[in-house]
Amino acid sequence: MLRLVIIVAIASVFCKWALGKWPWDYLRPTSTRQQAIFKARKLLAVRENATHSEILEAHKRLITMVHPDRGGSNDQVHEANAARDLLLDELPDVLPDQN
């Protein structure tokens, strides 16, 4: 029994080290918004802490591939626009310099 507890503890620490989350974090359901943000990042192929300009550049690249004039569809363009808007809404507001 002690051997099993030690193996589980080592596996948990390894999971945290390798994947960045504890194993029980994967059991917790994620919110619908978090799932949408994950899908938007995956669609635009941007990292979690992408900047405003990186998101816009990724959107521009995607639109050039899925535009109806290039064989894409309107639905794909709408999906790309929604992903861009969602990720831009998630960025922290930066206050302008008041100097």
N, CA, C and O atoms as a printed pandas DataFrame, in Angstrom:
     atom_number atom_name residue_name chain_id  residue_number  x_coord  y_coord  z_coord
0              1         N          MET        A               1    0.818   -1.192    0.000
1              2        CA          MET        A               1    0.000    0.000    0.000
2              3         C          MET        A               1    0.864    1.258    0.000
3              4         O          MET        A               1    0.591    2.214   -0.726
4              5         N          LEU        A               2    1.910    1.241    0.828
5              6        CA          LEU        A               2    2.819    2.391    0.882
6              7         C          LEU        A               2    3.513    2.603   -0.455
7              8         O          LEU        A               2    3.754    3.735   -0.876
8              9         N          ARG        A               3    3.826    1.507   -1.105
9             10        CA          ARG        A               3    4.462    1.578   -2.415
10            11         C          ARG        A               3    3.547    2.287   -3.423
11            12         O          ARG        A               3    4.023    3.092   -4.223
12            13         N          LEU        A               4    2.261    2.001   -3.391
13            14        CA          LEU        A               4    1.290    2.624   -4.282
14            15         C          LEU        A               4    1.193    4.133   -4.017
15            16         O          LEU        A               4    1.141    4.929   -4.954
16            17         N          VAL        A               5    1.170    4.512   -2.757
17            18        CA          VAL        A               5    1.099    5.929   -2.392
18            19         C          VAL        A               5    2.340    6.669   -2.895
19            20         O          VAL        A               5    2.231    7.786   -3.399
20            21         N          ILE        A               6    3.491    6.070   -2.764
21            22        CA          ILE        A               6    4.735    6.692   -3.227
22            23         C          ILE        A               6    4.731    6.832   -4.747
23            24         O          ILE        A               6    5.149    7.861   -5.278
24            25         N          ILE        A               7    4.265    5.808   -5.443
25            26        CA          ILE        A               7    4.200    5.865   -6.911
26            27         C          ILE        A               7    3.237    6.958   -7.361
27            28         O          ILE        A               7    3.544    7.699   -8.295
28            29         N          VAL        A               8    2.086    7.071   -6.719
29            30        CA          VAL        A               8    1.112    8.118   -7.066
30            31         C          VAL        A               8    1.695    9.497   -6.792
31            32         O          VAL        A               8    1.508   10.410   -7.596
32            33         N          ALA        A               9    2.389    9.665   -5.689
33            34        CA          ALA        A               9    3.005   10.951   -5.363
34            35         C          ALA        A               9    4.062   11.329   -6.394
35            36         O          ALA        A               9    4.116   12.477   -6.835
36            37         N          ILE        A              10    4.887   10.387   -6.774
37            38        CA          ILE        A              10    5.923   10.660   -7.779
38            39         C          ILE        A              10    5.288   10.977   -9.132
39            40         O          ILE        A              10    5.736   11.883   -9.835
40            41         N          ALA        A              11    4.255   10.238   -9.491
41            42        CA          ALA        A              11    3.565   10.497  -10.756
42            43         C          ALA        A              11    2.916   11.880  -10.748
43            44         O          ALA        A              11    2.920   12.569  -11.767
44            45         N          SER        A              12    2.364   12.287   -9.614
45            46        CA          SER        A              12    1.743   13.607   -9.514
46            47         C          SER        A              12    2.773   14.715   -9.672
47            48         O          SER        A              12    2.539   15.686  -10.393
48            49         N          VAL        A              13    3.897   14.575   -9.010
49            50        CA          VAL        A              13    4.957   15.586   -9.127
50            51         C          VAL        A              13    5.488   15.629  -10.557
51            52         O          VAL        A              13    5.747   16.710  -11.086
52            53         N          PHE        A              14    5.653   14.476  -11.184
53            54        CA          PHE        A              14    6.115   14.437  -12.570
54            55         C          PHE        A              14    5.114   15.118  -13.493
55            56         O          PHE        A              14    5.508   15.852  -14.400
56            57         N          CYS        A              15    3.827   14.884  -13.274
57            58        CA          CYS        A              15    2.780   15.521  -14.083
58            59         C          CYS        A              15    2.846   17.041  -13.946
59            60         O          CYS        A              15    2.747   17.761  -14.940
60            61         N          LYS        A              16    3.013   17.523  -12.727
61            62        CA          LYS        A              16    3.114   18.965  -12.492
62            63         C          LYS        A              16    4.349   19.533  -13.189
63            64         O          LYS        A              16    4.292   20.604  -13.793
64            65         N          TRP        A              17    5.459   18.808  -13.102
65            66        CA          TRP        A              17    6.708   19.273  -13.708
66            67         C          TRP        A              17    6.624   19.256  -15.233
67            68         O          TRP        A              17    7.039   20.214  -15.886
68            69         N          ALA        A              18    6.092   18.177  -15.805
69            70        CA          ALA        A              18    6.090   18.010  -17.256
70            71         C          ALA        A              18    4.979   18.793  -17.946
71            72         O          ALA        A              18    5.194   19.358  -19.018
72            73         N          LEU        A              19    3.803   18.830  -17.344
73            74        CA          LEU        A              19    2.646   19.425  -18.009
74            75         C          LEU        A              19    2.212   20.760  -17.412
75            76         O          LEU        A              19    1.409   21.478  -18.009
76            77         N          GLY        A              20    2.738   21.090  -16.242
77            78        CA          GLY        A              20    2.399   22.373  -15.635
78            79         C          GLY        A              20    1.135   22.365  -14.800
79            80         O          GLY        A              20    0.759   23.402  -14.254
80            81         N          LYS        A              21    0.476   21.238  -14.683
81            82        CA          LYS        A              21   -0.747   21.132  -13.886
82            83         C          LYS        A              21   -0.687   19.884  -13.030
83            84         O          LYS        A              21   -0.065   18.886  -13.394
84            85         N          TRP        A              22   -1.340   19.960  -11.895
85            86        CA          TRP        A              22   -1.487   18.767  -11.071
86            87         C          TRP        A              22   -2.501   17.845  -11.728
87            88         O          TRP        A              22   -3.376   18.326  -12.447
88            89         N          PRO        A              23   -2.416   16.549  -11.510
89            90        CA          PRO        A              23   -3.353   15.617  -12.155
90            91         C          PRO        A              23   -4.819   15.925  -11.858
91            92         O          PRO        A              23   -5.671   15.761  -12.731
92            93         N          TRP        A              24   -5.120   16.364  -10.650
93            94        CA          TRP        A              24   -6.520   16.636  -10.302
94            95         C          TRP        A              24   -7.039   17.894  -10.984
95            96         O          TRP        A              24   -8.252   18.099  -11.038
96            97         N          ASP        A              25   -6.159   18.739  -11.506
97            98        CA          ASP        A              25   -6.618   19.903  -12.273
98            99         C          ASP        A              25   -7.284   19.482  -13.577
99           100         O          ASP        A              25   -8.132   20.201  -14.104
100          101         N          TYR        A              26   -6.903   18.321  -14.095
101          102        CA          TYR        A              26   -7.507   17.827  -15.326
102          103         C          TYR        A              26   -8.901   17.255  -15.085
103          104         O          TYR        A              26   -9.664   17.066  -16.033
104          105         N          LEU        A              27   -9.235   16.982  -13.847
105          106        CA          LEU        A              27  -10.555   16.444  -13.526
106          107         C          LEU        A              27  -11.599   17.539  -13.368
107          108         O          LEU        A              27  -12.797   17.281  -13.480
108          109         N          ARG        A              28  -11.147   18.752  -13.110
109          110        CA          ARG        A              28  -12.045   19.882  -12.933
110          111         C          ARG        A              28  -12.603   20.330  -14.287
111          112         O          ARG        A              28  -11.844   20.508  -15.240
112          113         N          PRO        A              29  -13.916   20.511  -14.377
113          114        CA          PRO        A              29  -14.463   20.971  -15.657
114          115         C          PRO        A              29  -14.048   22.421  -15.925
115          116         O          PRO        A              29  -13.984   23.244  -15.011
116          117         N          THR        A              30  -13.769   22.711  -17.189
117          118        CA          THR        A              30  -13.417   24.073  -17.560
118          119         C          THR        A              30  -14.672   24.792  -18.046
119          120         O          THR        A              30  -15.612   24.167  -18.538
120          121         N          SER        A              31  -14.669   26.099  -17.901
121          122        CA          SER        A              31  -15.842   26.871  -18.297
122          123         C          SER        A              31  -15.950   26.907  -19.820
123          124         O          SER        A              31  -14.976   26.665  -20.534
124          125         N          THR        A              32  -17.127   27.207  -20.288
125          126        CA          THR        A              32  -17.376   27.289  -21.718
126          127         C          THR        A              32  -16.530   28.389  -22.346
127          128         O          THR        A              32  -16.021   28.231  -23.456
128          129         N          ARG        A              33  -16.381   29.503  -21.635
129          130        CA          ARG        A              33  -15.565   30.604  -22.159
130          131         C          ARG        A              33  -14.106   30.183  -22.285
131          132         O          ARG        A              33  -13.451   30.501  -23.278
132          133         N          GLN        A              34  -13.596   29.471  -21.290
133          134        CA          GLN        A              34  -12.213   29.003  -21.361
134          135         C          GLN        A              34  -12.025   28.022  -22.519
135          136         O          GLN        A              34  -10.982   28.023  -23.172
136          137         N          GLN        A              35  -13.017   27.201  -22.768
137          138        CA          GLN        A              35  -12.945   26.284  -23.898
138          139         C          GLN        A              35  -12.946   27.061  -25.215
139          140         O          GLN        A              35  -12.212   26.718  -26.141
140          141         N          ALA        A              36  -13.766   28.100  -25.296
141          142        CA          ALA        A              36  -13.820   28.917  -26.507
142          143         C          ALA        A              36  -12.494   29.644  -26.731
143          144         O          ALA        A              36  -12.026   29.753  -27.864
144          145         N          ILE        A              37  -11.898   30.135  -25.661
145          146        CA          ILE        A              37  -10.609   30.821  -25.779
146          147         C          ILE        A              37   -9.539   29.835  -26.243
147          148         O          ILE        A              37   -8.712   30.170  -27.091
148          149         N          PHE        A              38   -9.553   28.630  -25.694
149          150        CA          PHE        A              38   -8.598   27.610  -26.114
150          151         C          PHE        A              38   -8.746   27.308  -27.602
151          152         O          PHE        A              38   -7.752   27.228  -28.324
152          153         N          LYS        A              39   -9.982   27.141  -28.059
153          154        CA          LYS        A              39  -10.229   26.848  -29.476
154          155         C          LYS        A              39   -9.817   28.023  -30.363
155          156         O          LYS        A              39   -9.301   27.823  -31.462
156          157         N          ALA        A              40  -10.046   29.246  -29.885
157          158        CA          ALA        A              40   -9.657   30.430  -30.663
158          159         C          ALA        A              40   -8.141   30.502  -30.798
159          160         O          ALA        A              40   -7.625   30.800  -31.875
160          161         N          ARG        A              41   -7.425   30.228  -29.705
161          162        CA          ARG        A              41   -5.958   30.222  -29.779
162          163         C          ARG        A              41   -5.458   29.143  -30.722
163          164         O          ARG        A              41   -4.507   29.354  -31.475
164          165         N          LYS        A              42   -6.096   28.001  -30.677
165          166        CA          LYS        A              42   -5.698   26.903  -31.548
166          167         C          LYS        A              42   -5.983   27.252  -33.013
167          168         O          LYS        A              42   -5.166   26.972  -33.891
168          169         N          LEU        A              43   -7.133   27.856  -33.272
169          170        CA          LEU        A              43   -7.493   28.224  -34.636
170          171         C          LEU        A              43   -6.517   29.247  -35.212
171          172         O          LEU        A              43   -6.073   29.119  -36.353
172          173         N          LEU        A              44   -6.189   30.256  -34.420
173          174        CA          LEU        A              44   -5.276   31.297  -34.893
174          175         C          LEU        A              44   -3.807   30.915  -34.703
175          176         O          LEU        A              44   -2.917   31.619  -35.180
176          177         N          ALA        A              45   -3.554   29.816  -34.016
177          178        CA          ALA        A              45   -2.186   29.328  -33.769
178          179         C          ALA        A              45   -1.344   30.376  -33.055
179          180         O          ALA        A              45   -0.238   30.703  -33.486
180          181         N          VAL        A              46   -1.885   30.898  -31.955
181          182        CA          VAL        A              46   -1.137   31.856  -31.137
182          183         C          VAL        A              46   -0.950   31.270  -29.744
183          184         O          VAL        A              46   -1.723   30.423  -29.298
184          185         N          ARG        A              47    0.087   31.739  -29.071
185          186        CA          ARG        A              47    0.371   31.248  -27.724
186          187         C          ARG        A              47   -0.551   31.927  -26.712
187          188         O          ARG        A              47   -1.283   32.858  -27.048
188          189         N          GLU        A              48   -0.503   31.456  -25.494
189          190        CA          GLU        A              48   -1.421   31.929  -24.458
190          191         C          GLU        A              48   -1.248   33.409  -24.148
191          192         O          GLU        A              48   -2.236   34.098  -23.895
192          193         N          ASN        A              49   -0.038   33.906  -24.161
193          194        CA          ASN        A              49    0.206   35.317  -23.836
194          195         C          ASN        A              49    0.519   36.139  -25.084
195          196         O          ASN        A              49    1.395   37.004  -25.058
196          197         N          ALA        A              50   -0.191   35.871  -26.163
197          198        CA          ALA        A              50    0.026   36.587  -27.418
198          199         C          ALA        A              50   -0.371   38.057  -27.270
199          200         O          ALA        A              50   -1.308   38.395  -26.546
200          201         N          THR        A              51    0.348   38.900  -27.956
201          202        CA          THR        A              51    0.069   40.336  -27.910
202          203         C          THR        A              51   -0.999   40.698  -28.937
203          204         O          THR        A              51   -1.406   39.877  -29.759
204          205         N          HIS        A              52   -1.433   41.939  -28.865
205          206        CA          HIS        A              52   -2.444   42.461  -29.781
206          207         C          HIS        A              52   -1.972   42.305  -31.233
207          208         O          HIS        A              52   -2.724   41.831  -32.085
208          209         N          SER        A              53   -0.749   42.696  -31.504
209          210        CA          SER        A              53   -0.244   42.627  -32.878
210          211         C          SER        A              53   -0.068   41.179  -33.348
211          212         O          SER        A              53   -0.275   40.891  -34.527
212          213         N          GLU        A              54    0.307   40.273  -32.458
213          214        CA          GLU        A              54    0.441   38.864  -32.836
214          215         C          GLU        A              54   -0.906   38.251  -33.189
215          216         O          GLU        A              54   -1.012   37.454  -34.121
216          217         N          ILE        A              55   -1.925   38.626  -32.445
217          218        CA          ILE        A              55   -3.273   38.120  -32.729
218          219         C          ILE        A              55   -3.756   38.641  -34.073
219          220         O          ILE        A              55   -4.318   37.892  -34.871
220          221         N          LEU        A              56   -3.535   39.929  -34.321
221          222        CA          LEU        A              56   -3.970   40.507  -35.604
222          223         C          LEU        A              56   -3.206   39.902  -36.774
223          224         O          LEU        A              56   -3.791   39.649  -37.828
224          225         N          GLU        A              57   -1.921   39.669  -36.607
225          226        CA          GLU        A              57   -1.113   39.064  -37.676
226          227         C          GLU        A              57   -1.557   37.632  -37.951
227          228         O          GLU        A              57   -1.647   37.221  -39.108
228          229         N          ALA        A              58   -1.836   36.869  -36.894
229          230        CA          ALA        A              58   -2.312   35.489  -37.072
230          231         C          ALA        A              58   -3.680   35.481  -37.756
231          232         O          ALA        A              58   -3.952   34.624  -38.597
232          233         N          HIS        A              59   -4.527   36.425  -37.398
233          234        CA          HIS        A              59   -5.850   36.537  -38.032
234          235         C          HIS        A              59   -5.697   36.852  -39.512
235          236         O          HIS        A              59   -6.385   36.270  -40.350
236          237         N          LYS        A              60   -4.811   37.757  -39.827
237          238        CA          LYS        A              60   -4.583   38.139  -41.225
238          239         C          LYS        A              60   -4.096   36.937  -42.047
239          240         O          LYS        A              60   -4.547   36.725  -43.173
240          241         N          ARG        A              61   -3.170   36.155  -41.473
241          242        CA          ARG        A              61   -2.671   34.954  -42.162
242          243         C          ARG        A              61   -3.802   33.960  -42.412
243          244         O          ARG        A              61   -3.919   33.392  -43.497
244          245         N          LEU        A              62   -4.637   33.760  -41.383
245          246        CA          LEU        A              62   -5.731   32.805  -41.521
246          247         C          LEU        A              62   -6.748   33.268  -42.551
247          248         O          LEU        A              62   -7.225   32.473  -43.361
248          249         N          ILE        A              63   -7.077   34.541  -42.521
249          250        CA          ILE        A              63   -8.072   35.073  -43.465
250          251         C          ILE        A              63   -7.593   34.913  -44.903
251          252         O          ILE        A              63   -8.395   34.618  -45.789
252          253         N          THR        A              64   -6.292   35.104  -45.151
253          254        CA          THR        A              64   -5.794   34.931  -46.517
254          255         C          THR        A              64   -5.961   33.492  -46.996
255          256         O          THR        A              64   -6.057   33.249  -48.199
256          257         N          MET        A              65   -5.995   32.545  -46.074
257          258        CA          MET        A              65   -6.159   31.136  -46.467
258          259         C          MET        A              65   -7.632   30.736  -46.617
259          260         O          MET        A              65   -7.960   29.919  -47.478
260          261         N          VAL        A              66   -8.519   31.299  -45.797
261          262        CA          VAL        A              66   -9.911   30.827  -45.785
262          263         C          VAL        A              66  -10.885   31.790  -46.458
263          264         O          VAL        A              66  -12.096   31.575  -46.408
264          265         N          HIS        A              67  -10.384   32.829  -47.076
265          266        CA          HIS        A              67  -11.266   33.798  -47.737
266          267         C          HIS        A              67  -12.014   33.117  -48.884
267          268         O          HIS        A              67  -11.446   32.272  -49.575
268          269         N          PRO        A              68  -13.277   33.475  -49.092
269          270        CA          PRO        A              68  -14.056   32.853  -50.169
270          271         C          PRO        A              68  -13.428   33.010  -51.556
271          272         O          PRO        A              68  -13.608   32.144  -52.412
272          273         N          ASP        A              69  -12.710   34.081  -51.785
273          274        CA          ASP        A              69  -12.051   34.256  -53.083
274          275         C          ASP        A              69  -10.920   33.256  -53.290
275          276         O          ASP        A              69  -10.463   33.059  -54.416
276          277         N          ARG        A              70  -10.466   32.625  -52.212
277          278        CA          ARG        A              70   -9.381   31.643  -52.301
278          279         C          ARG        A              70   -9.884   30.226  -52.037
279          280         O          ARG        A              70   -9.087   29.332  -51.751
280          281         N          GLY        A              71  -11.171   30.013  -52.126
281          282        CA          GLY        A              71  -11.715   28.669  -51.971
282          283         C          GLY        A              71  -12.274   28.373  -50.595
283          284         O          GLY        A              71  -12.760   27.269  -50.350
284          285         N          GLY        A              72  -12.213   29.339  -49.694
285          286        CA          GLY        A              72  -12.770   29.152  -48.353
286          287         C          GLY        A              72  -14.263   29.445  -48.351
287          288         O          GLY        A              72  -14.895   29.553  -49.402
288          289         N          SER        A              73  -14.804   29.570  -47.160
289          290        CA          SER        A              73  -16.230   29.860  -47.056
290          291         C          SER        A              73  -16.468   31.040  -46.116
291          292         O          SER        A              73  -15.594   31.428  -45.341
292          293         N          ASN        A              74  -17.662   31.592  -46.206
293          294        CA          ASN        A              74  -18.031   32.691  -45.313
294          295         C          ASN        A              74  -18.019   32.241  -43.856
295          296         O          ASN        A              74  -17.657   33.011  -42.966
296          297         N          ASP        A              75  -18.417   30.993  -43.615
297          298        CA          ASP        A              75  -18.425   30.474  -42.241
298          299         C          ASP        A              75  -17.022   30.456  -41.647
299          300         O          ASP        A              75  -16.841   30.765  -40.470
300          301         N          GLN        A              76  -16.040   30.100  -42.446
301          302        CA          GLN        A              76  -14.662   30.081  -41.960
302          303         C          GLN        A              76  -14.174   31.493  -41.636
303          304         O          GLN        A              76  -13.455   31.699  -40.658
304          305         N          VAL        A              77  -14.566   32.451  -42.456
305          306        CA          VAL        A              77  -14.183   33.846  -42.203
306          307         C          VAL        A              77  -14.840   34.341  -40.921
307          308         O          VAL        A              77  -14.197   35.008  -40.110
308          309         N          HIS        A              78  -16.121   34.016  -40.735
309          310        CA          HIS        A              78  -16.827   34.425  -39.517
310          311         C          HIS        A              78  -16.199   33.777  -38.278
311          312         O          HIS        A              78  -16.081   34.414  -37.231
312          313         N          GLU        A              79  -15.801   32.524  -38.405
313          314        CA          GLU        A              79  -15.166   31.828  -37.285
314          315         C          GLU        A              79  -13.817   32.471  -36.947
315          316         O          GLU        A              79  -13.484   32.629  -35.773
316          317         N          ALA        A              80  -13.052   32.838  -37.959
317          318        CA          ALA        A              80  -11.762   33.497  -37.730
318          319         C          ALA        A              80  -11.964   34.863  -37.087
319          320         O          ALA        A              80  -11.218   35.239  -36.183
320          321         N          ASN        A              81  -12.960   35.602  -37.544
321          322        CA          ASN        A              81  -13.246   36.915  -36.956
322          323         C          ASN        A              81  -13.688   36.790  -35.506
323          324         O          ASN        A              81  -13.290   37.592  -34.660
324          325         N          ALA        A              82  -14.507   35.792  -35.219
325          326        CA          ALA        A              82  -14.968   35.583  -33.843
326          327         C          ALA        A              82  -13.798   35.200  -32.936
327          328         O          ALA        A              82  -13.726   35.649  -31.792
328          329         N          ALA        A              83  -12.893   34.381  -33.439
329          330        CA          ALA        A              83  -11.722   33.993  -32.657
330          331         C          ALA        A              83  -10.862   35.213  -32.368
331          332         O          ALA        A              83  -10.403   35.395  -31.241
332          333         N          ARG        A              84  -10.642   36.045  -33.369
333          334        CA          ARG        A              84   -9.853   37.267  -33.179
334          335         C          ARG        A              84  -10.501   38.167  -32.141
335          336         O          ARG        A              84   -9.831   38.654  -31.230
336          337         N          ASP        A              85  -11.804   38.390  -32.275
337          338        CA          ASP        A              85  -12.509   39.271  -31.345
338          339         C          ASP        A              85  -12.464   38.740  -29.915
339          340         O          ASP        A              85  -12.273   39.511  -28.974
340          341         N          LEU        A              86  -12.639   37.444  -29.748
341          342        CA          LEU        A              86  -12.606   36.838  -28.414
342          343         C          LEU        A              86  -11.237   37.003  -27.777
343          344         O          LEU        A              86  -11.142   37.367  -26.605
344          345         N          LEU        A              87  -10.176   36.741  -28.531
345          346        CA          LEU        A              87   -8.831   36.862  -27.974
346          347         C          LEU        A              87   -8.471   38.314  -27.695
347          348         O          LEU        A              87   -7.783   38.599  -26.714
348          349         N          LEU        A              88   -8.917   39.227  -28.529
349          350        CA          LEU        A              88   -8.639   40.640  -28.278
350          351         C          LEU        A              88   -9.396   41.129  -27.045
351          352         O          LEU        A              88   -8.892   41.971  -26.302
352          353         N          ASP        A              89  -10.590   40.613  -26.825
353          354        CA          ASP        A              89  -11.359   40.980  -25.624
354          355         C          ASP        A              89  -10.692   40.471  -24.355
355          356         O          ASP        A              89  -10.867   41.055  -23.285
356          357         N          GLU        A              90   -9.932   39.390  -24.464
357          358        CA          GLU        A              90   -9.265   38.815  -23.298
358          359         C          GLU        A              90   -7.995   39.561  -22.904
359          360         O          GLU        A              90   -7.496   39.388  -21.792
360          361         N          LEU        A              91   -7.476   40.379  -23.796
361          362        CA          LEU        A              91   -6.251   41.118  -23.482
362          363         C          LEU        A              91   -6.527   42.143  -22.391
363          364         O          LEU        A              91   -7.604   42.738  -22.359
364          365         N          PRO        A              92   -5.574   42.352  -21.502
365          366        CA          PRO        A              92   -5.772   43.375  -20.465
366          367         C          PRO        A              92   -5.790   44.761  -21.099
367          368         O          PRO        A              92   -5.065   45.039  -22.054
368          369         N          ASP        A              93   -6.637   45.621  -20.541
369          370        CA          ASP        A              93   -6.710   46.998  -21.041
370          371         C          ASP        A              93   -5.462   47.741  -20.629
371          372         O          ASP        A              93   -5.050   47.705  -19.469
372          373         N          VAL        A              94   -4.865   48.414  -21.594
373          374        CA          VAL        A              94   -3.664   49.189  -21.311
374          375         C          VAL        A              94   -4.061   50.658  -21.316
375          376         O          VAL        A              94   -4.584   51.171  -22.305
376          377         N          LEU        A              95   -3.806   51.323  -20.199
377          378        CA          LEU        A              95   -4.155   52.724  -20.103
378          379         C          LEU        A              95   -3.103   53.562  -20.816
379          380         O          LEU        A              95   -1.909   53.281  -20.705
380          381         N          PRO        A              96   -3.528   54.585  -21.545
381          382        CA          PRO        A              96   -2.547   55.427  -22.233
382          383         C          PRO        A              96   -1.725   56.229  -21.243
383          384         O          PRO        A              96   -2.167   56.513  -20.130
384          385         N          ASP        A              97   -0.521   56.589  -21.663
385          386        CA          ASP        A              97    0.358   57.399  -20.831
386          387         C          ASP        A              97   -0.276   58.755  -20.560
387          388         O          ASP        A              97   -0.774   59.403  -21.481
388          389         N          GLN        A              98   -0.261   59.182  -19.326
389          390        CA          GLN        A              98   -0.907   60.457  -18.977
390          391         C          GLN        A              98    0.114   61.562  -18.779
391          392         O          GLN        A              98   -0.135   62.496  -18.016
392          393         N          ASN        A              99    1.245   61.481  -19.440
393          394        CA          ASN        A              99    2.271   62.517  -19.339
394          395         C          ASN        A              99    2.005   63.643  -20.288
395          396         O          ASN        A              99    2.772   64.604  -20.336
